[in-house]
Amino acid sequence: MEVAKQVHAVKIPFKLAVAPGKTLDRFVYAYLIYGRKICLVDSGVSSSYAVISDYVRQTGRDPRDIDLLVLTHAHPDHMGGGRTVQKETRCQVAAHALDKPWIEDVDLQYRERPIVNLYSLVEGPLKVDRDLKDGDTLDLGEDLLLKVIHTPGHSRGSISLVLEPGGVLFSADAIPMRGAVPIYDDVLTSIDSIRKLKAWKGLKTLLASWDEARYGEHVYSNIDQGLLHFQELHDKVRRVKAESPEADLTALGSRVLQAMNLPPTALIPIVLRSLEAHLRVADRENLLGKA
């Protein structure tokens, strides 16, 4: 569906394995920017190209008009379908240099960040043609400019994008939903990244990878809610740790998820990785004090 002028969202469902025979239903959005050519922001999981290309045809465009794929980061729900996109459209692929190794070497990603069904979510490695960095601007033609903001924390090379004119922010996974399952590597860096987005003036539309489009005043209020998520989770981690100082990470994680009213099935390695990020700074009570 069209969510902003010249911007379309494609919702892609998938299943995330949490244990043998157990999965969580998840979804992710890929975004299409319609200019003279088409820029695709993220490629979803394996086999997502069929969903994306069908949508493009339904809107009267040719999937071969996709000439640029921008990957906001290397996680499987964002780059997993990229190999087919690259093969079918011969598009250029752009990503931040710090996430490039995981995009070009899926085995390395699995070793460093294991996910039970990673290989079913990712079609395979794909070549990154352009290394992006903070402050880069991608000229999409027809006066459309896509500005790159390095927003690490969820991953080292995570980026957000702002489409001008229009003030459309593609935040990917940088801004968590308050009370949602925590998935990030570094909590303090994540907070700094969100503050960087909050400081950007003139944002009118917020397009996250896992949430409906937000408009107007809701853009900045959602950013504030994302910051509160980190502090509220941090408070729970510190409290559980104080109550059970000898508990191992799994036991601590189970109690934290219970306090968040999240299902036990959410206790997977990438979530434990997030809780470890809080434990590393457990001596700090207030994470949202002045930077």
C-alpha positions as CSV (number, residue, x, y, z in Angstrom):
1,M,0.0,0.0,0.0
2,E,1.1,3.6,-0.6
3,V,2.1,5.0,2.8
4,A,3.6,8.3,1.7
5,K,4.0,10.2,-1.6
6,Q,5.9,7.8,-4.0
7,V,6.5,5.4,-1.1
8,H,4.9,1.9,-0.9
9,A,5.0,-0.7,1.9
10,V,5.0,-4.4,1.3
11,K,4.2,-6.6,4.4
12,I,6.1,-9.9,4.4
13,P,5.2,-12.6,6.9
14,F,7.6,-15.2,8.1
15,K,8.3,-17.7,10.9
16,L,11.2,-17.4,13.3
17,A,12.2,-20.7,14.8
18,V,12.7,-20.5,18.6
19,A,13.3,-24.2,19.3
20,P,13.0,-27.5,17.3
21,G,9.4,-27.6,16.1
22,K,8.5,-24.2,17.6
23,T,8.2,-21.0,15.7
24,L,7.0,-17.4,16.3
25,D,4.9,-15.7,13.6
26,R,6.7,-12.5,12.6
27,F,6.5,-10.0,9.8
28,V,8.7,-7.3,8.3
29,Y,8.0,-4.4,5.9
30,A,10.0,-3.8,2.7
31,Y,9.6,-0.4,1.2
32,L,9.5,0.8,-2.4
33,I,10.4,4.3,-3.4
34,Y,8.9,5.1,-6.9
35,G,11.0,7.6,-8.8
36,R,12.2,7.4,-12.4
37,K,13.5,4.0,-11.2
38,I,12.6,2.1,-8.1
39,C,14.6,2.0,-4.9
40,L,13.9,-1.0,-2.6
41,V,14.6,-0.5,1.1
42,D,15.3,-4.0,2.5
43,S,14.4,-7.3,0.8
44,G,12.6,-9.3,3.4
45,V,13.3,-13.0,4.0
46,S,14.0,-15.8,1.5
47,S,11.4,-15.9,-1.4
48,S,10.2,-12.4,-0.7
49,Y,10.9,-11.3,-4.2
50,A,7.7,-13.0,-5.4
51,V,5.6,-10.8,-3.0
52,I,7.5,-7.7,-3.9
53,S,7.5,-8.2,-7.6
54,D,3.7,-9.0,-7.6
55,Y,3.1,-5.8,-5.8
56,V,5.2,-3.8,-8.2
57,R,3.2,-5.2,-11.1
58,Q,-0.1,-4.4,-9.4
59,T,0.9,-0.8,-9.2
60,G,1.7,-0.6,-12.9
61,R,5.5,-0.8,-12.7
62,D,8.0,-3.3,-13.9
63,P,10.0,-5.2,-11.2
64,R,13.0,-4.7,-13.5
65,D,12.7,-0.9,-12.6
66,I,14.3,-1.8,-9.3
67,D,17.8,-0.5,-9.8
68,L,18.9,0.0,-6.1
69,L,18.4,-2.2,-3.1
70,V,19.4,-0.4,0.2
71,L,19.8,-2.8,3.1
72,T,19.3,-1.1,6.5
73,H,21.3,-3.9,8.1
74,A,22.4,-7.5,7.8
75,H,19.8,-9.4,9.7
76,P,18.0,-12.2,7.8
77,D,14.6,-10.6,7.7
78,H,16.1,-7.6,6.0
79,M,18.7,-9.1,3.6
80,G,17.4,-12.7,3.3
81,G,15.6,-12.2,-0.1
82,G,18.2,-9.9,-1.6
83,R,20.0,-12.6,-3.7
84,T,16.9,-13.1,-5.9
85,V,16.2,-9.4,-6.1
86,Q,19.8,-8.8,-7.2
87,K,19.7,-11.7,-9.7
88,E,16.3,-10.8,-11.3
89,T,16.7,-7.0,-11.5
90,R,20.5,-6.7,-11.7
91,C,20.2,-3.8,-9.2
92,Q,23.0,-2.3,-7.2
93,V,23.1,-3.2,-3.5
94,A,24.1,-0.7,-0.9
95,A,24.7,-1.2,2.8
96,H,26.9,0.2,5.6
97,A,30.4,-1.2,5.6
98,L,30.2,-2.5,9.2
99,D,27.3,-4.9,8.2
100,K,28.8,-5.8,4.9
101,P,30.7,-8.9,6.2
102,W,27.5,-10.6,7.4
103,I,25.7,-9.8,4.2
104,E,28.5,-11.2,2.0
105,D,29.2,-14.2,4.3
106,V,26.0,-15.8,5.8
107,D,28.1,-18.5,7.6
108,L,30.0,-15.7,9.4
109,Q,26.7,-14.2,10.5
110,Y,25.5,-17.6,11.8
111,R,28.6,-18.1,13.8
112,E,28.6,-14.7,15.4
113,R,24.8,-14.4,15.8
114,P,23.1,-17.8,15.6
115,I,19.5,-18.1,14.7
116,V,17.9,-21.5,14.6
117,N,16.4,-21.2,11.1
118,L,18.8,-18.5,9.6
119,Y,19.5,-20.6,6.6
120,S,15.9,-21.0,5.7
121,L,15.4,-17.2,6.1
122,V,18.3,-16.3,3.9
123,E,18.7,-17.3,0.2
124,G,22.5,-16.9,0.5
125,P,25.1,-14.2,0.5
126,L,25.0,-11.3,-1.8
127,K,27.6,-8.8,-3.0
128,V,27.4,-5.3,-1.7
129,D,28.2,-2.8,-4.5
130,R,28.3,0.4,-2.5
131,D,29.5,0.9,1.0
132,L,27.4,3.6,2.8
133,K,28.4,5.8,5.7
134,D,26.7,8.4,7.9
135,G,25.9,11.6,5.9
136,D,25.8,10.0,2.5
137,T,23.0,11.1,0.1
138,L,21.6,8.8,-2.6
139,D,20.2,10.6,-5.6
140,L,17.1,8.7,-6.8
141,G,16.2,11.1,-9.6
142,E,13.1,13.2,-9.9
143,D,14.5,15.4,-7.1
144,L,14.2,12.5,-4.6
145,L,17.1,12.4,-2.2
146,L,17.7,9.5,0.3
147,K,19.9,10.6,3.2
148,V,21.8,8.0,5.2
149,I,22.0,8.1,9.0
150,H,24.2,5.6,10.8
151,T,22.1,4.3,13.7
152,P,24.1,1.5,15.3
153,G,23.0,-0.5,18.4
154,H,20.6,-3.0,16.8
155,S,23.6,-4.0,14.8
156,R,27.0,-2.3,14.3
157,G,26.2,-1.2,10.7
158,S,22.5,-0.4,11.1
159,I,21.3,2.7,9.1
160,S,18.2,4.7,9.0
161,L,17.1,6.7,5.9
162,V,15.3,10.0,5.4
163,L,13.6,10.7,2.1
164,E,13.5,14.3,1.0
165,P,11.4,16.2,0.2
166,G,8.7,14.9,2.4
167,G,10.5,14.1,5.7
168,V,9.9,10.3,5.4
169,L,12.0,8.4,8.0
170,F,12.8,4.7,7.4
171,S,13.9,3.7,10.9
172,A,14.3,0.0,10.2
173,D,14.8,-1.7,13.7
174,A,16.4,1.3,15.3
175,I,13.4,2.4,17.3
176,P,11.9,-0.4,19.4
177,M,8.2,-0.6,20.2
178,R,7.6,0.0,23.9
179,G,7.2,-3.3,25.7
180,A,8.2,-5.4,22.6
181,V,10.7,-8.2,22.5
182,P,14.2,-6.6,22.9
183,I,16.6,-7.3,20.0
184,Y,19.8,-5.2,19.9
185,D,23.5,-5.6,20.6
186,D,24.3,-2.4,22.5
187,V,21.7,-0.5,24.6
188,L,23.7,2.8,25.1
189,T,24.6,3.0,21.4
190,S,20.9,2.3,20.5
191,I,19.8,5.2,22.7
192,D,22.4,7.5,21.1
193,S,21.1,6.5,17.7
194,I,17.5,7.2,18.6
195,R,18.5,10.6,19.9
196,K,20.2,11.3,16.6
197,L,16.9,10.6,14.9
198,K,14.9,12.7,17.3
199,A,17.2,15.6,16.6
200,W,16.4,15.5,12.8
201,K,14.0,18.3,12.0
202,G,11.0,18.1,9.8
203,L,10.1,14.4,10.0
204,K,6.5,13.9,8.9
205,T,6.3,10.1,8.4
206,L,7.8,7.3,10.4
207,L,8.2,3.9,8.6
208,A,9.6,1.2,10.8
209,S,10.2,-2.4,9.7
210,W,7.6,-3.9,12.1
211,D,5.0,-1.2,12.7
212,E,2.3,0.6,10.8
213,A,3.1,4.0,9.3
214,R,3.0,6.9,11.8
215,Y,2.4,10.5,10.8
216,G,2.6,14.0,12.1
217,E,3.1,14.4,15.9
218,H,3.1,10.6,16.3
219,V,6.5,10.4,14.6
220,Y,8.4,12.1,17.5
221,S,6.1,10.6,20.2
222,N,7.0,7.2,18.9
223,I,10.7,8.0,19.0
224,D,10.2,9.0,22.7
225,Q,8.3,5.8,23.4
226,G,11.3,3.9,21.9
227,L,13.6,5.6,24.4
228,L,11.3,4.7,27.3
229,H,11.4,1.1,26.2
230,F,15.1,0.9,27.0
231,Q,14.7,2.5,30.4
232,E,11.8,0.4,31.4
233,L,13.5,-2.8,30.4
234,H,16.7,-1.7,32.1
235,D,14.7,-1.2,35.3
236,K,13.3,-4.7,35.1
237,V,16.8,-6.3,34.4
238,R,18.3,-4.5,37.3
239,R,15.5,-5.4,39.7
240,V,15.6,-9.1,38.7
241,K,19.4,-9.1,39.0
242,A,19.2,-7.6,42.5
243,E,16.6,-10.1,43.6
244,S,18.5,-13.1,42.2
245,P,22.2,-12.1,41.9
246,E,23.3,-15.8,41.4
247,A,20.8,-16.5,38.6
248,D,22.3,-17.4,35.3
249,L,21.4,-15.5,32.1
250,T,18.7,-17.9,31.1
251,A,16.9,-17.8,34.4
252,L,17.3,-14.0,34.6
253,G,15.9,-13.7,31.1
254,S,12.9,-15.9,31.9
255,R,12.0,-13.7,34.8
256,V,12.5,-10.4,32.9
257,L,10.2,-11.7,30.0
258,Q,7.6,-12.7,32.6
259,A,7.8,-9.1,34.1
260,M,7.3,-7.8,30.5
261,N,4.3,-10.1,30.0
262,L,6.1,-11.7,27.1
263,P,5.8,-15.4,26.3
264,P,8.5,-17.9,27.4
265,T,9.0,-18.7,23.7
266,A,10.6,-15.3,23.2
267,L,13.6,-16.4,25.3
268,I,15.9,-17.0,22.3
269,P,19.6,-16.3,21.9
270,I,19.2,-12.9,20.2
271,V,17.0,-11.8,23.1
272,L,19.4,-13.0,25.7
273,R,22.1,-11.0,23.8
274,S,20.0,-7.9,24.4
275,L,19.6,-8.6,28.1
276,E,23.4,-9.1,28.3
277,A,23.7,-5.5,26.9
278,H,21.8,-4.3,29.9
279,L,23.8,-6.3,32.3
280,R,27.0,-4.7,31.0
281,V,25.7,-1.3,32.2
282,A,23.7,-2.5,35.2
283,D,25.7,-0.1,37.4
284,R,23.8,2.8,35.7
285,E,20.4,3.4,37.0
286,N,19.2,6.1,34.6
287,L,20.0,5.4,30.9
288,L,18.2,8.5,29.6
289,G,20.0,11.2,31.5
290,K,21.8,13.9,29.6
291,A,24.0,12.5,26.9
